[in-house]
């Protein structure tokens, strides 16, 4: 019995994703999808909430590649021989306490992690940090030796330069320069890049590279998003306790893997609390829009007001860069030329093209516009109050607005970061100054006579 327990303890790999039981493989659909995608996609991201098993699924795949012992059900990427690989985390301490422990087990119990104890040939320790490992040498089923080096982002981009690798695993979100450098190691080996993290840095460039990928990138990048509800090992009681202990502004990221900002978020509120599915707006609801101008990006957001509940809804957006006012004006008139708007007061300055006043240009194009008040901090507070009280809701299909909302934040000095915030500014203008200008759609006049009468007034 003791021998069997020891054998199982030293072969954790064989116990994961079983055919049957409480934690049988079929219940982990997102994990299976992530692994299977390796057959077609060289770059993969498992973006998930905490405690969803994102690190375990990567450790499992890395072990399969290092040993060449793929399970019978495996449909993902396969290497036909031994491999050279890297795995890394935020700093050396995190790499030791997370990646190293997942793969090897705790110090003094090496061989009880994901890599079977009998497959470990040699472990080379790292200097300067107790119990930290630099390199793991693993027996491949061909009899050759696979090599896994453990690294960290704090070592900088330069440390990720060097020889080609078949596999790189980055656990926790990397800086973009580290990500790109690590990716280059797999460029000539038909290799794979694995990323596993909870998106606490918001809609960063690394995250955007996956979830907002263009058509070319979609051919090589794949991501899966997993929530607490996607794993059977978290009970409802455990999920409730965890959720209650998480700061409000991190709940979406830590429970659902939704990219949101942590410390520094200007509107620290769950996205699910402010979004609603699109519905047909009653014609009698008054409308208006807020507008922010710029050559690189001009944006507008439309509001509708339910007077019965005093609730505002954001229902339409315009988001375009590098176009003349006539182009923007046509798009802004499309939802209704009768709808009034308020605009960034900087439009009274010069047009980027010929020095003319932008407000005049837009008014000549038929837009009913006035300048908005631009008190930033008090305006942000008004928007925050409206969002947090439920008096401002957002249609859930406004992709550009939600993208900006997720990354709208302050820097370490408390200043609003002025990047990708055009719809956020437009929203502030609309909340602070636009409501006073709202209008209902005019009733269309008709020349048709009323029923029972003739155009001349005589009965026929």
SVG drawing of the C-alpha trace seen along z (x, -y; Angstrom):
<svg xmlns="http://www.w3.org/2000/svg" viewBox="-70 -79 95 81">
<polyline fill="none" stroke="black" stroke-width="0.4" points="0.0,0.0 2.8,-2.5 4.6,-1.6 1.4,-2.4 0.9,-5.7 4.5,-6.7 4.2,-5.7 1.0,-7.8 2.6,-10.7 5.5,-10.6 3.4,-10.4 0.8,-13.2 0.7,-13.5 -1.1,-10.2 -3.9,-11.2 -5.0,-14.4 -7.8,-14.6 -9.1,-11.1 -11.8,-9.3 -14.2,-9.0 -14.9,-10.4 -15.8,-13.7 -13.1,-15.6 -13.3,-13.7 -11.8,-15.1 -15.0,-16.0 -15.9,-18.5 -12.9,-20.6 -14.0,-21.8 -11.9,-25.0 -8.7,-23.2 -9.2,-20.5 -10.0,-23.2 -6.7,-25.0 -4.6,-21.9 -6.3,-20.8 -5.7,-24.2 -2.0,-23.6 -2.3,-21.4 -3.2,-24.5 -2.1,-27.6 1.6,-28.4 0.5,-31.1 -2.1,-30.3 -3.4,-32.2 -5.4,-30.7 -6.9,-33.8 -8.9,-32.8 -10.0,-33.6 -7.9,-32.6 -8.1,-29.0 -9.4,-27.7 -6.4,-25.4 -4.7,-27.6 -1.2,-26.9 -2.0,-23.2 -3.1,-22.8 0.1,-24.4 2.3,-22.3 0.5,-19.3 1.1,-20.1 4.7,-21.1 5.3,-17.7 3.7,-15.9 6.1,-17.6 9.2,-17.1 8.6,-13.4 6.9,-12.6 4.2,-10.6 1.0,-12.0 -2.2,-10.5 -4.4,-8.4 -7.0,-11.2 -4.4,-13.9 -5.3,-15.8 -3.0,-18.8 0.5,-19.7 3.0,-16.8 6.8,-16.9 8.3,-13.8 11.5,-14.0 13.0,-15.6 12.7,-19.4 14.4,-22.5 12.0,-24.7 11.8,-27.7 9.2,-28.6 9.1,-31.9 7.1,-34.1 7.1,-37.6 10.3,-37.3 12.6,-34.6 10.6,-34.1 7.3,-33.6 9.0,-31.3 10.2,-29.2 7.0,-29.2 4.6,-28.6 6.1,-27.1 8.9,-25.2 6.6,-23.8 3.9,-22.8 6.5,-20.9 8.7,-19.4 6.8,-19.6 7.9,-21.3 11.6,-21.5 12.6,-18.2 9.8,-16.5 11.0,-17.0 9.4,-14.4 5.9,-14.9 5.0,-17.7 3.7,-17.3 6.9,-15.9 7.0,-12.2 9.8,-11.5 11.2,-8.7 11.5,-11.0 13.7,-13.6 17.4,-13.1 19.0,-16.0 18.1,-19.3 20.5,-22.3 20.0,-24.8 20.0,-28.6 22.5,-30.7 21.3,-33.5 17.8,-32.2 17.3,-29.3 15.8,-26.1 15.4,-27.8 16.1,-25.8 17.8,-27.0 17.4,-24.0 15.5,-20.7 16.7,-17.7 13.9,-15.3 14.0,-11.8 12.1,-11.7 10.5,-8.4 13.0,-8.1 15.8,-7.9 17.0,-11.4 17.1,-14.3 14.7,-17.2 15.8,-20.5 13.6,-23.1 15.2,-26.3 13.4,-28.4 13.5,-32.2 11.7,-35.4 10.6,-38.7 12.6,-40.7 15.7,-39.6 14.7,-41.8 14.2,-41.3 17.9,-40.6 17.8,-37.4 15.1,-36.0 17.4,-36.3 19.5,-33.3 19.0,-30.0 15.9,-28.6 13.3,-26.8 10.6,-24.3 8.4,-25.6 8.0,-28.7 5.5,-28.9 4.9,-32.3 2.9,-32.1 1.4,-35.5 1.2,-38.3 4.6,-39.3 5.8,-42.8 5.3,-43.1 9.0,-43.2 9.6,-39.9 6.7,-38.3 7.9,-39.2 11.5,-38.2 10.4,-34.8 8.1,-34.3 11.1,-34.7 12.8,-31.7 10.0,-29.5 10.1,-31.0 12.4,-28.5 11.3,-25.3 7.7,-25.0 7.4,-25.7 4.6,-26.7 4.1,-29.6 1.8,-29.2 0.6,-32.0 -1.5,-31.5 -2.7,-34.4 -5.5,-36.3 -5.8,-39.7 -5.2,-42.1 -3.4,-44.6 -6.5,-45.3 -6.7,-45.4 -3.0,-45.5 -1.2,-45.2 -0.5,-41.5 -4.2,-40.8 -5.3,-43.0 -3.0,-41.0 -5.2,-38.0 -8.8,-39.3 -8.6,-42.0 -6.4,-40.1 -6.7,-41.1 -7.3,-38.4 -3.6,-37.6 -3.1,-37.2 -6.1,-35.0 -4.4,-32.4 -1.6,-32.0 -3.2,-33.2 -5.8,-31.4 -7.2,-32.2 -9.7,-30.7 -11.4,-32.4 -12.3,-30.4 -14.4,-31.4 -15.1,-29.8 -18.2,-28.2 -16.1,-26.3 -14.4,-24.1 -16.0,-21.4 -13.4,-21.6 -14.7,-25.0 -17.9,-24.6 -20.6,-27.2 -19.7,-27.9 -16.0,-28.4 -16.9,-30.7 -19.1,-32.8 -16.4,-33.2 -13.8,-34.1 -16.0,-36.6 -16.9,-38.3 -13.2,-38.8 -12.1,-40.3 -12.1,-44.1 -15.1,-45.1 -12.9,-46.4 -11.0,-43.0 -14.0,-40.7 -14.5,-40.4 -10.8,-39.6 -10.4,-37.2 -13.6,-35.3 -14.2,-35.4 -10.8,-36.2 -12.3,-39.5 -9.6,-42.1 -10.1,-44.9 -7.8,-47.3 -6.8,-46.7 -5.3,-49.5 -5.7,-52.8 -9.0,-52.0 -11.0,-55.2 -14.3,-53.4 -13.7,-50.5 -17.0,-48.7 -17.8,-45.3 -18.6,-45.5 -21.5,-43.1 -23.0,-45.7 -23.3,-48.4 -24.0,-46.5 -27.4,-45.4 -28.4,-43.5 -29.4,-45.7 -33.2,-46.4 -35.4,-48.6 -35.5,-52.1 -38.9,-53.7 -39.3,-56.5 -40.4,-59.0 -37.2,-58.7 -35.1,-61.8 -31.6,-61.5 -28.3,-63.3 -24.6,-62.5 -21.2,-63.5 -18.3,-64.0 -14.5,-64.0 -12.4,-65.2 -8.9,-64.5 -7.1,-63.6 -5.9,-60.2 -9.4,-59.4 -12.7,-61.1 -15.4,-59.5 -19.0,-60.0 -21.4,-58.2 -25.2,-58.4 -27.5,-58.6 -31.2,-57.8 -33.1,-58.8 -35.9,-56.8 -37.8,-59.6 -39.8,-57.2 -36.8,-55.8 -34.4,-58.7 -31.9,-56.2 -29.6,-56.9 -28.5,-54.3 -25.5,-54.5 -26.7,-52.9 -24.6,-53.8 -21.0,-54.8 -18.8,-56.4 -15.1,-55.6 -12.8,-56.5 -9.4,-58.0 -7.8,-60.1 -10.8,-61.3 -12.1,-64.8 -15.0,-66.4 -17.3,-65.8 -16.8,-62.0 -17.4,-62.1 -20.4,-64.4 -22.1,-62.0 -21.6,-59.1 -22.9,-61.1 -26.0,-62.2 -26.8,-58.6 -28.6,-57.7 -30.7,-60.9 -29.6,-64.3 -32.1,-65.8 -30.2,-64.5 -28.2,-67.3 -24.7,-66.9 -22.1,-68.4 -18.4,-68.5 -14.9,-68.7 -14.4,-72.4 -10.9,-72.1 -12.7,-72.0 -12.8,-75.8 -9.1,-75.6 -7.6,-75.0 -8.4,-72.2 -5.4,-70.1 -5.8,-70.8 -6.4,-74.5 -6.8,-76.3 -10.6,-76.7 -12.7,-76.3 -13.8,-72.7 -17.0,-73.6 -18.0,-75.8 -17.0,-73.1 -19.2,-70.5 -22.1,-72.9 -21.9,-73.8 -22.2,-70.0 -25.5,-70.0 -24.7,-68.9 -26.6,-70.5 -23.6,-71.0 -22.5,-73.1 -19.3,-72.9 -19.4,-70.9 -18.0,-71.8 -14.6,-70.2 -14.1,-70.0 -12.3,-66.6 -12.3,-65.5 -15.9,-66.7 -17.0,-65.2 -15.4,-61.8 -17.2,-61.9 -20.6,-62.5 -20.1,-59.6 -18.9,-57.4 -22.0,-58.3 -24.3,-57.5 -22.6,-54.2 -22.4,-53.0 -26.0,-54.0 -27.4,-52.3 -28.5,-55.5 -26.2,-55.0 -26.3,-51.7 -24.3,-50.6 -25.5,-48.4 -23.2,-45.3 -22.4,-45.4 -20.6,-48.7 -17.2,-47.1 -15.1,-50.3 -16.6,-51.9 -16.1,-48.8 -12.5,-48.5 -11.7,-52.0 -13.6,-51.5 -11.5,-48.4 -8.2,-50.3 -9.2,-53.8 -6.9,-54.4 -4.7,-56.7 -0.9,-56.4 1.2,-56.0 0.8,-59.8 -2.9,-59.7 -3.1,-61.4 -5.6,-60.3 -3.7,-58.4 -4.5,-60.2 -4.4,-57.3 -7.3,-55.5 -9.9,-57.6 -11.9,-59.3 -15.2,-57.6 -14.6,-58.1 -14.2,-61.8 -17.3,-61.8 -19.2,-60.1 -18.2,-62.7 -19.2,-65.5 -22.6,-63.8 -23.3,-63.2 -22.2,-66.7 -23.5,-68.9 -25.5,-66.9 -28.6,-66.0 -29.8,-69.6 -29.8,-69.5 -31.7,-66.2 -34.6,-66.1 -37.2,-63.6 -37.6,-62.7 -39.7,-65.2 -43.1,-64.0 -42.9,-63.7 -45.4,-65.9 -47.7,-64.3 -49.8,-65.8 -52.1,-62.8 -55.8,-63.7 -57.4,-62.3 -59.7,-59.3 -63.2,-60.4 -62.3,-63.7 -61.2,-64.9 -58.2,-67.2 -60.6,-70.0 -62.7,-69.5 -65.8,-68.5 -67.4,-65.1 -67.2,-62.9"/>
</svg>
